Amino acid sequence: MSEDRIVASKDYTNAPLCLSGRGVTKVFGMGDKKTVAVDHVDFDFHVGEFVSIVGESGSGKTTLSKMLLGLLNHTEGEILFMGQPRDISSGRKKKEYWQGIQAIFQDPFSSFNTFQKIDNVLLDCIHMRGGKHLPKEKKIEMMTEACSFVNLKFAELTNKYPFELSGGQMQRLMIARIFLLKPKILLADEPTSMVDACSRATILDMLLQLRDETGMTIIFITHDIGLAYYISDTVYIMEHGKFVEFGKADEVILNPKAAYTKRLISDVPKIHEEWDLSTVELL
C-alpha cells in the first residue's frame, strides 16, 4: 500500500509550529440541550506539513475547522498562531489573521459572490496582498499566471461570473485565489467531494504543488481515510469531538491502534475483495 502513496511521508516534528491548540473545546447550547461538538483537543501543525483530519459526518471536524479559521469562537482552550496566542478580538485583527490563513470549501457554488465577476475575485486577492497600486498590466500578468497554475485561461474567464463555470473549474478558481494570496496556512474542507475522480486527482496535485512551491501548511478535512493516507504527512482521527489517534500517516493507517481507526479502514471498499458491510449502520 505504501508504494502507491502520492507523497513520501516526512517527519515534521522539529519543524516550526504555525498553528497549535491546547484543550480546544466548542459547546453549543446549554443544560440538557448542550452539545459538545469539539471536546478538549490538542494539536500541533508545523510549517510545510500536510495534515489530514479524518472523521465521519458529525465527528466535529468541520466545527474545528471553523474555529481554526476564526469563524467560530472556541468555548474553552487556547489556539496559538505562529507561536503566539491568537488574537481575533476585532475586525481589523481578524483581517490580519486571514492574511495568514485561508480556506477552500466543499461547495464552490456557495464560495463566490454571484454578482462579482471573476476579474474582481482575483483582483481582491492581489489587493489583500498589498498590490492595489500595481500597474494594470502587472495585475493582469499575475491573474494570468494564477489561472495558468490551475490549468485555466484568464483570457477566457475575464468578464465572466463564477456561476458560468463548471464545478471543477470553480474549484480550480478557488485554488487560483490561494496561489495569489499565498497564505501561511490553507484549510481545505472536503474540497474534492463534489468533483469526479479525474478532477479530484488534479486538484490534489495542485494542492501538493502549492505546498511544495510556497511552503504553506495544508490542513485537509476529509471523511476519506484512504485519500488522507495517500496525500498526508500526518493524520488526526476524530470521533465524537475527540482525537482518538494521530501520528505519521504510515503509522496511523498501516498500524492503527484505535478501534474507530480500524473501522474506518475496514469500511474502505476493496475492488478485488468482497465488501464487508457488517459495520454499516442501516437507517
ZAKE-988550 format. One line per field, with one value per residue: residue number from 1; residue in three letters; x, y, z of N, C-alpha, C, CB in turn. Coordinates in steps of 0.05 Angstrom, whole numbers. Glycine has a CB too. Layout:
// residues N
i <- [NUM|...] .
aa <- [ALA|...] .
n.c1 <- [X|...] .
n.c2 <- [Y|...] .
n.c3 <- [Z|...] .
ca.c1 <- [X|...] .
ca.c2 <- [Y|...] .
ca.c3 <- [Z|...] .
c.c1 <- [X|...] .
c.c2 <- [Y|...] .
c.c3 <- [Z|...] .
cb.c1 <- [X|...] .
cb.c2 <- [Y|...] .
cb.c3 <- [Z|...] .
This chain:
// residues 283
i <- [1|2|3|4|5|6|7|8|9|10|11|12|13|14|15|16|17|18|19|20|21|22|23|24|25|26|27|28|29|30|31|32|33|34|35|36|37|38|39|40|41|42|43|44|45|46|47|48|49|50|51|52|53|54|55|56|57|58|59|60|61|62|63|64|65|66|67|68|69|70|71|72|73|74|75|76|77|78|79|80|81|82|83|84|85|86|87|88|89|90|91|92|93|94|95|96|97|98|99|100|101|102|103|104|105|106|107|108|109|110|111|112|113|114|115|116|117|118|119|120|121|122|123|124|125|126|127|128|129|130|131|132|133|134|135|136|137|138|139|140|141|142|143|144|145|146|147|148|149|150|151|152|153|154|155|156|157|158|159|160|161|162|163|164|165|166|167|168|169|170|171|172|173|174|175|176|177|178|179|180|181|182|183|184|185|186|187|188|189|190|191|192|193|194|195|196|197|198|199|200|201|202|203|204|205|206|207|208|209|210|211|212|213|214|215|216|217|218|219|220|221|222|223|224|225|226|227|228|229|230|231|232|233|234|235|236|237|238|239|240|241|242|243|244|245|246|247|248|249|250|251|252|253|254|255|256|257|258|259|260|261|262|263|264|265|266|267|268|269|270|271|272|273|274|275|276|277|278|279|280|281|282|283] .
aa <- [MET|SER|GLU|ASP|ARG|ILE|VAL|ALA|SER|LYS|ASP|TYR|THR|ASN|ALA|PRO|LEU|CYS|LEU|SER|GLY|ARG|GLY|VAL|THR|LYS|VAL|PHE|GLY|MET|GLY|ASP|LYS|LYS|THR|VAL|ALA|VAL|ASP|HIS|VAL|ASP|PHE|ASP|PHE|HIS|VAL|GLY|GLU|PHE|VAL|SER|ILE|VAL|GLY|GLU|SER|GLY|SER|GLY|LYS|THR|THR|LEU|SER|LYS|MET|LEU|LEU|GLY|LEU|LEU|ASN|HIS|THR|GLU|GLY|GLU|ILE|LEU|PHE|MET|GLY|GLN|PRO|ARG|ASP|ILE|SER|SER|GLY|ARG|LYS|LYS|LYS|GLU|TYR|TRP|GLN|GLY|ILE|GLN|ALA|ILE|PHE|GLN|ASP|PRO|PHE|SER|SER|PHE|ASN|THR|PHE|GLN|LYS|ILE|ASP|ASN|VAL|LEU|LEU|ASP|CYS|ILE|HIS|MET|ARG|GLY|GLY|LYS|HIS|LEU|PRO|LYS|GLU|LYS|LYS|ILE|GLU|MET|MET|THR|GLU|ALA|CYS|SER|PHE|VAL|ASN|LEU|LYS|PHE|ALA|GLU|LEU|THR|ASN|LYS|TYR|PRO|PHE|GLU|LEU|SER|GLY|GLY|GLN|MET|GLN|ARG|LEU|MET|ILE|ALA|ARG|ILE|PHE|LEU|LEU|LYS|PRO|LYS|ILE|LEU|LEU|ALA|ASP|GLU|PRO|THR|SER|MET|VAL|ASP|ALA|CYS|SER|ARG|ALA|THR|ILE|LEU|ASP|MET|LEU|LEU|GLN|LEU|ARG|ASP|GLU|THR|GLY|MET|THR|ILE|ILE|PHE|ILE|THR|HIS|ASP|ILE|GLY|LEU|ALA|TYR|TYR|ILE|SER|ASP|THR|VAL|TYR|ILE|MET|GLU|HIS|GLY|LYS|PHE|VAL|GLU|PHE|GLY|LYS|ALA|ASP|GLU|VAL|ILE|LEU|ASN|PRO|LYS|ALA|ALA|TYR|THR|LYS|ARG|LEU|ILE|SER|ASP|VAL|PRO|LYS|ILE|HIS|GLU|GLU|TRP|ASP|LEU|SER|THR|VAL|GLU|LEU|LEU] .
n.c1 <- [17|39|72|42|33|20|53|117|118|138|177|157|167|207|201|183|126|62|8|-27|-60|-90|-130|-176|-243|-312|-376|-444|-507|-542|-548|-593|-596|-546|-491|-430|-388|-334|-284|-241|-189|-121|-69|-16|8|54|101|97|75|32|-29|-80|-146|-188|-253|-321|-385|-410|-370|-343|-303|-311|-332|-287|-252|-277|-268|-212|-207|-227|-280|-316|-322|-282|-302|-273|-203|-142|-116|-59|-23|30|64|45|-8|-70|-102|-163|-198|-221|-249|-207|-163|-179|-178|-124|-106|-130|-100|-59|-82|-124|-181|-209|-270|-320|-365|-363|-399|-424|-384|-370|-386|-444|-454|-406|-354|-305|-256|-256|-257|-205|-174|-185|-156|-103|-102|-109|-59|-28|-22|-51|-37|-7|13|-37|-24|12|-21|-56|-20|-6|-56|-64|-22|-36|-84|-65|-34|-72|-91|-127|-150|-140|-156|-202|-236|-244|-288|-329|-377|-372|-413|-419|-382|-361|-368|-318|-283|-294|-274|-220|-212|-217|-169|-134|-142|-118|-66|-53|-59|-25|-23|1|-22|-67|-132|-168|-230|-261|-251|-253|-298|-342|-330|-310|-270|-224|-218|-212|-161|-130|-138|-117|-64|-51|-55|-14|29|26|38|91|117|109|114|72|29|-18|-82|-123|-188|-228|-271|-252|-210|-174|-158|-134|-90|-59|-41|-21|25|17|-34|-96|-145|-213|-266|-330|-319|-268|-197|-178|-134|-70|-15|44|26|35|42|-7|-46|-26|-14|-59|-85|-130|-197|-236|-207|-191|-241|-256|-218|-230|-278|-268|-281|-257|-235|-222|-240|-291|-342|-346|-400|-415|-404|-433|-483|-550|-605] .
n.c2 <- [-24|25|36|61|113|182|223|221|207|255|274|321|336|369|416|486|510|528|531|515|482|477|440|454|470|465|483|477|506|498|468|413|411|416|409|380|394|396|369|385|383|373|398|402|436|439|481|477|426|372|360|315|315|268|241|217|242|290|283|326|352|393|434|444|462|510|539|542|576|621|633|613|622|592|553|537|531|543|574|579|619|619|612|648|669|669|727|751|790|836|866|885|857|806|808|814|765|731|741|706|656|617|589|534|507|454|463|496|530|561|592|637|705|715|759|782|792|747|771|811|780|757|803|825|790|803|855|847|827|871|894|935|983|969|969|963|926|892|869|840|804|775|752|721|685|659|634|601|566|532|508|539|589|656|695|672|675|726|779|744|710|672|632|617|578|509|460|436|474|518|500|498|552|571|552|581|631|622|615|667|694|668|646|630|585|536|516|463|441|385|390|361|331|340|333|296|235|244|300|306|282|319|367|353|345|397|423|398|415|470|471|451|491|539|529|527|507|455|439|387|370|314|257|213|163|134|169|208|180|173|225|252|277|275|248|260|228|235|228|235|288|285|273|211|185|199|216|200|189|137|106|112|92|43|16|17|37|53|31|57|79|31|13|52|43|-10|-1|20|8|-49|-64|-115|-149|-181|-139|-118|-107|-106|-68|-25|22|14|53] .
n.c3 <- [0|15|-27|-64|-49|-58|-40|-6|60|109|166|209|260|284|258|253|291|265|275|332|387|452|492|464|456|437|453|441|457|521|586|588|534|515|471|459|413|397|436|481|450|430|389|341|287|236|200|131|131|112|134|152|176|197|196|208|186|231|268|287|259|220|252|283|243|230|276|275|232|252|248|283|353|404|460|504|521|483|425|385|340|297|341|379|424|393|369|354|364|344|284|251|269|257|201|193|212|175|131|137|140|100|64|26|4|9|-24|-82|-106|-68|-50|-76|-92|-125|-157|-170|-215|-244|-253|-213|-167|-168|-168|-118|-86|-101|-82|-27|-15|-16|-66|-90|-116|-159|-229|-281|-321|-295|-256|-289|-310|-264|-251|-297|-292|-244|-259|-300|-270|-248|-293|-323|-369|-366|-403|-424|-382|-365|-350|-341|-298|-236|-234|-286|-295|-293|-239|-227|-251|-219|-170|-183|-192|-141|-120|-150|-128|-78|-95|-110|-60|-25|30|97|118|92|95|76|66|54|-4|-51|-56|-88|-140|-200|-206|-237|-237|-183|-173|-201|-172|-121|-136|-150|-100|-72|-102|-93|-39|-41|-70|-42|11|47|100|97|117|115|111|116|102|82|93|63|22|54|72|26|13|57|108|162|203|236|273|283|328|354|371|393|387|372|355|329|286|245|177|155|202|229|192|172|218|257|321|351|358|328|285|260|244|206|167|152|129|80|13|-23|-87|-108|-70|-31|-7|60|96|148|186|173|189|186|167] .
ca.c1 <- [0|56|85|23|28|26|77|132|113|161|175|157|168|225|195|169|97|48|-18|-28|-82|-90|-156|-195|-269|-335|-401|-468|-530|-538|-564|-599|-593|-518|-477|-401|-380|-305|-280|-214|-169|-95|-58|8|11|80|105|101|64|5|-43|-108|-164|-207|-275|-346|-403|-417|-347|-333|-281|-318|-333|-259|-241|-288|-254|-185|-209|-237|-309|-330|-305|-280|-314|-251|-177|-125|-105|-35|-16|58|76|34|-37|-84|-120|-181|-219|-233|-250|-181|-145|-188|-168|-95|-104|-139|-78|-42|-97|-146|-194|-225|-292|-332|-385|-353|-421|-431|-359|-365|-408|-456|-454|-379|-341|-281|-234|-256|-250|-176|-163|-187|-134|-79|-104|-104|-31|-15|-16|-72|-27|9|3|-57|-11|24|-43|-65|1|-9|-81|-59|-4|-52|-103|-48|-26|-94|-100|-148|-140|-152|-169|-228|-252|-248|-316|-349|-384|-366|-434|-416|-362|-368|-359|-289|-270|-296|-255|-194|-211|-212|-141|-121|-143|-97|-40|-48|-58|-2|-25|18|-38|-91|-151|-184|-252|-273|-250|-256|-321|-364|-319|-304|-244|-202|-215|-202|-132|-118|-139|-98|-38|-47|-51|13|48|26|54|120|128|107|120|49|17|-44|-98|-142|-211|-240|-282|-240|-185|-156|-147|-116|-65|-44|-31|-14|48|7|-63|-110|-170|-232|-291|-346|-306|-242|-177|-174|-108|-56|13|51|5|42|38|-35|-62|-16|-14|-78|-88|-157|-218|-250|-190|-193|-266|-255|-201|-245|-301|-260|-286|-235|-245|-218|-249|-319|-346|-355|-420|-423|-401|-450|-507|-573|-626] .
ca.c2 <- [0|48|42|77|139|205|236|207|219|267|278|350|340|390|440|507|508|550|531|495|486|462|439|469|459|481|473|490|502|497|449|387|413|422|391|384|387|391|363|387|372|385|393|418|435|451|495|459|399|366|347|308|310|248|233|215|265|293|278|352|362|419|454|451|478|538|552|548|599|645|637|606|625|568|556|534|525|564|570|595|623|625|612|668|667|682|749|759|804|858|862|891|835|782|811|808|736|718|743|683|631|618|563|526|492|432|472|520|548|580|605|662|725|711|784|792|779|732|791|824|759|754|829|827|775|819|879|837|822|897|902|953|1005|958|976|944|904|873|854|821|784|759|737|702|665|643|617|581|547|513|499|556|612|681|708|660|679|754|789|723|706|645|613|608|557|483|456|432|499|535|491|507|581|575|547|604|652|616|620|696|702|655|646|610|560|532|497|452|426|367|405|344|312|345|331|269|224|257|327|302|278|344|386|345|350|426|430|389|433|495|466|448|516|562|521|531|484|448|423|375|359|294|233|191|156|125|193|220|164|177|252|266|271|270|244|261|214|248|214|248|312|280|259|184|175|216|210|198|175|109|93|111|77|16|3|32|27|58|15|73|80|5|11|69|29|-33|9|29|-15|-60|-72|-143|-164|-179|-117|-124|-87|-111|-44|-3|26|17|71] .
ca.c3 <- [0|17|-53|-81|-38|-76|-28|14|86|121|195|215|289|292|242|269|292|254|288|353|405|477|505|448|460|428|464|432|474|550|602|576|505|509|453|458|385|398|464|492|432|428|362|332|258|231|175|108|136|100|156|147|199|186|213|195|190|259|286|298|243|207|273|290|221|232|298|265|214|267|241|308|377|420|487|523|509|471|398|380|312|295|367|397|428|371|377|332|380|329|255|239|276|241|173|194|215|150|112|142|137|81|62|4|16|-6|-44|-94|-115|-46|-41|-91|-94|-151|-173|-173|-237|-237|-252|-187|-147|-168|-161|-89|-75|-105|-64|0|-12|-18|-93|-100|-133|-181|-255|-291|-336|-276|-244|-309|-312|-240|-254|-318|-280|-225|-274|-314|-250|-245|-320|-334|-385|-356|-425|-428|-358|-360|-353|-335|-270|-227|-239|-313|-296|-282|-211|-227|-257|-196|-150|-191|-188|-112|-115|-162|-107|-58|-109|-108|-32|-13|60|111|123|76|106|54|78|34|-29|-75|-53|-107|-167|-209|-198|-253|-226|-155|-174|-210|-150|-101|-146|-148|-72|-65|-116|-78|-14|-47|-81|-24|39|64|114|88|135|97|126|99|114|66|105|42|10|74|73|2|9|82|125|189|204|261|271|301|334|375|381|405|371|384|346|310|282|217|161|153|228|236|174|169|245|274|349|360|345|308|261|247|230|183|147|143|113|53|-5|-38|-113|-113|-47|-24|11|86|103|175|203|163|205|169|177] .
c.c1 <- [17|70|68|18|36|51|91|128|139|156|178|159|185|221|181|139|84|20|-19|-51|-79|-118|-178|-222|-291|-360|-424|-491|-522|-556|-568|-595|-564|-506|-448|-392|-351|-298|-251|-192|-143|-84|-34|11|37|82|112|89|37|-9|-71|-122|-187|-229|-301|-362|-411|-394|-336|-311|-287|-321|-305|-247|-251|-275|-225|-185|-218|-266|-327|-311|-305|-290|-292|-225|-163|-115|-82|-29|13|71|64|4|-51|-103|-137|-205|-232|-233|-223|-162|-153|-177|-138|-90|-110|-118|-59|-55|-121|-158|-206|-245|-303|-350|-375|-375|-429|-407|-354|-390|-419|-454|-427|-364|-314|-257|-232|-249|-219|-163|-164|-164|-108|-79|-99|-74|-15|-8|-36|-61|-8|-3|-17|-45|1|2|-54|-45|-1|-34|-78|-42|-19|-71|-88|-40|-47|-106|-125|-135|-155|-167|-197|-247|-259|-276|-337|-355|-378|-387|-434|-396|-374|-359|-329|-273|-271|-278|-227|-190|-205|-182|-124|-120|-120|-69|-33|-44|-33|-3|-5|4|-62|-107|-170|-205|-267|-273|-254|-281|-343|-354|-313|-276|-220|-197|-204|-171|-118|-117|-119|-69|-31|-41|-23|34|49|42|84|132|129|113|96|41|-11|-58|-122|-164|-225|-252|-268|-212|-164|-143|-128|-90|-47|-31|-18|13|38|-23|-74|-137|-189|-258|-305|-331|-279|-223|-171|-147|-96|-27|20|31|10|36|9|-51|-52|-16|-33|-81|-117|-177|-232|-234|-191|-219|-267|-240|-216|-269|-294|-264|-261|-246|-244|-226|-279|-323|-357|-374|-429|-421|-419|-476|-530|-594|-653] .
c.c2 <- [25|56|60|105|161|220|218|221|230|272|308|356|364|416|461|503|532|553|509|502|468|463|453|455|477|467|490|485|502|476|423|387|419|401|398|375|381|390|362|374|388|379|411|414|451|464|475|432|396|348|340|304|293|241|231|240|266|288|303|365|389|441|463|468|507|553|560|573|624|651|630|611|598|573|555|529|549|556|589|596|634|629|631|663|682|704|757|774|827|851|866|867|809|784|805|778|722|722|719|656|635|590|559|506|471|442|498|540|568|596|631|680|722|735|796|777|766|751|804|805|758|781|833|813|791|843|871|833|848|906|920|973|995|967|954|921|883|856|833|798|764|741|715|679|647|624|595|559|525|505|513|578|637|696|698|665|708|763|767|723|677|624|603|585|531|481|452|457|518|527|500|537|587|571|570|628|647|620|649|705|692|657|626|584|560|510|488|433|411|380|388|327|317|344|302|261|238|285|326|299|304|364|379|350|380|435|422|407|460|493|466|474|538|554|524|505|480|430|413|361|339|271|208|184|146|148|207|206|171|204|264|258|262|267|245|247|225|232|228|272|309|268|233|173|196|208|210|181|145|94|90|92|48|1|17|19|31|41|31|75|54|2|28|56|5|-25|18|5|-23|-72|-102|-161|-161|-157|-127|-102|-90|-87|-21|-2|31|34|57] .
c.c3 <- [0|-9|-70|-70|-57|-66|-9|41|99|151|200|244|297|276|260|269|279|267|308|372|430|489|490|448|449|438|452|451|504|562|588|546|496|491|452|431|383|428|472|475|433|400|358|302|252|203|153|109|121|121|146|174|188|206|197|199|219|278|298|281|230|228|281|268|222|255|290|247|228|260|265|331|392|448|508|507|497|444|394|350|311|322|387|400|406|382|353|345|366|299|242|245|262|213|172|196|189|128|114|139|119|78|34|14|-3|-29|-57|-102|-93|-37|-55|-90|-123|-169|-178|-195|-228|-235|-224|-164|-145|-160|-131|-75|-77|-86|-35|6|-16|-46|-106|-120|-155|-208|-265|-305|-317|-263|-264|-311|-288|-241|-275|-307|-261|-239|-289|-295|-246|-271|-329|-350|-377|-379|-431|-404|-353|-367|-350|-305|-262|-235|-269|-317|-286|-253|-209|-233|-233|-173|-157|-188|-159|-106|-128|-143|-86|-70|-107|-79|-18|18|72|114|104|89|84|66|56|6|-54|-75|-74|-136|-174|-202|-212|-242|-198|-155|-182|-187|-128|-110|-145|-119|-63|-78|-102|-53|-20|-56|-60|5|58|77|103|108|119|113|108|115|102|77|85|28|29|74|49|-1|34|94|152|188|232|256|292|304|357|388|393|384|385|376|327|308|252|202|160|179|234|218|172|196|263|301|358|344|323|282|246|232|205|160|135|125|85|34|-20|-64|-117|-89|-43|-3|38|95|132|193|194|180|185|182|176] .
cb.c1 <- [-19|77|91|-3|44|2|68|162|100|167|197|132|179|253|178|176|88|45|-41|-2|-108|-68|-154|-185|-275|-335|-402|-475|-544|-545|-591|-627|-612|-501|-489|-386|-388|-289|-294|-214|-180|-75|-79|34|-14|102|128|130|60|8|-44|-110|-174|-192|-278|-362|-428|-439|-325|-322|-273|-344|-348|-242|-248|-318|-253|-174|-229|-220|-316|-340|-317|-251|-335|-256|-181|-101|-127|-11|-35|62|104|39|-45|-100|-103|-191|-207|-217|-269|-169|-146|-219|-174|-82|-123|-165|-62|-30|-106|-137|-217|-208|-314|-349|-412|-337|-445|-444|-336|-358|-398|-486|-472|-363|-335|-275|-239|-283|-262|-167|-178|-214|-131|-78|-132|-119|-21|11|-14|-85|-12|11|25|-77|11|40|-66|-70|29|-10|-104|-46|20|-68|-119|-24|-20|-116|-104|-166|-144|-131|-151|-225|-237|-228|-319|-339|-414|-362|-461|-409|-337|-357|-373|-282|-282|-325|-256|-188|-237|-229|-132|-135|-171|-100|-41|-71|-83|24|-53|27|-47|-84|-167|-166|-271|-302|-225|-231|-333|-375|-294|-310|-243|-209|-242|-215|-126|-134|-168|-102|-36|-71|-72|17|40|-3|45|124|112|79|143|26|17|-43|-108|-128|-231|-219|-313|-238|-189|-171|-170|-129|-71|-61|-52|-35|66|15|-70|-114|-167|-237|-286|-353|-323|-244|-151|-196|-111|-59|20|80|4|72|52|-47|-61|11|14|-106|-69|-164|-238|-255|-161|-190|-289|-242|-175|-255|-315|-230|-308|-219|-230|-189|-234|-331|-365|-332|-444|-407|-371|-457|-504|-585|-626] .
cb.c2 <- [0|44|16|62|142|224|263|204|199|294|262|363|315|381|433|535|505|547|529|492|481|472|450|473|454|483|474|481|477|525|461|379|435|425|391|369|410|413|336|375|371|374|397|409|447|429|517|456|394|352|364|283|336|223|251|190|263|275|264|347|342|416|443|425|466|536|534|524|592|668|621|577|647|557|534|510|504|571|574|584|643|651|617|696|677|661|774|734|813|885|881|917|830|780|839|823|725|728|769|685|620|630|561|515|511|416|477|513|531|565|586|655|754|704|804|790|799|711|813|837|731|745|851|816|748|829|892|811|801|895|877|967|1025|927|978|959|916|889|873|834|797|776|755|715|678|662|633|595|561|525|469|567|606|699|705|631|669|771|802|695|713|645|624|632|565|459|432|411|512|535|460|499|594|556|520|613|652|586|611|711|693|668|640|621|559|525|508|437|445|361|419|326|315|373|349|266|194|259|342|278|256|356|387|315|341|441|415|360|436|503|440|427|525|573|536|543|489|435|440|354|381|283|232|199|135|108|213|220|134|173|270|260|296|292|216|291|183|277|184|227|324|261|277|165|147|246|182|186|186|105|109|139|89|16|2|33|42|88|5|102|85|-17|19|96|20|-50|31|38|-7|-82|-58|-148|-156|-206|-96|-128|-88|-134|-35|-7|49|-11|98] .
cb.c3 <- [24|38|-68|-83|-11|-78|-14|6|105|107|210|203|302|289|217|258|322|223|267|368|392|496|532|419|490|397|495|403|467|562|607|583|494|535|424|482|366|383|471|520|404|450|340|348|244|233|178|104|166|72|181|129|213|177|237|205|172|266|270|325|222|191|298|293|194|236|323|250|191|261|216|307|395|421|492|543|488|489|375|396|299|278|365|386|455|355|388|316|406|334|242|251|306|241|163|218|237|141|116|169|165|54|82|-21|25|13|-31|-119|-123|-23|-45|-120|-88|-147|-160|-146|-259|-258|-273|-181|-155|-195|-175|-79|-88|-134|-67|5|-32|-3|-110|-77|-115|-179|-276|-309|-354|-254|-236|-337|-312|-215|-260|-342|-266|-206|-295|-327|-223|-226|-320|-311|-416|-344|-450|-433|-334|-375|-380|-344|-265|-198|-233|-331|-280|-299|-199|-247|-282|-186|-148|-220|-197|-95|-127|-188|-92|-49|-139|-120|-18|-23|70|138|153|47|131|33|93|42|-32|-77|-25|-102|-171|-239|-203|-282|-226|-141|-194|-233|-138|-95|-176|-159|-54|-73|-145|-71|-1|-68|-105|-25|49|48|145|60|161|77|136|80|109|36|127|21|2|102|73|-22|-1|103|128|209|191|271|274|291|341|396|401|429|368|375|332|318|294|214|133|146|250|234|146|158|256|260|368|357|366|319|270|268|249|190|159|166|128|53|-25|-22|-135|-121|-21|-14|-1|106|85|187|203|133|225|162|162] .
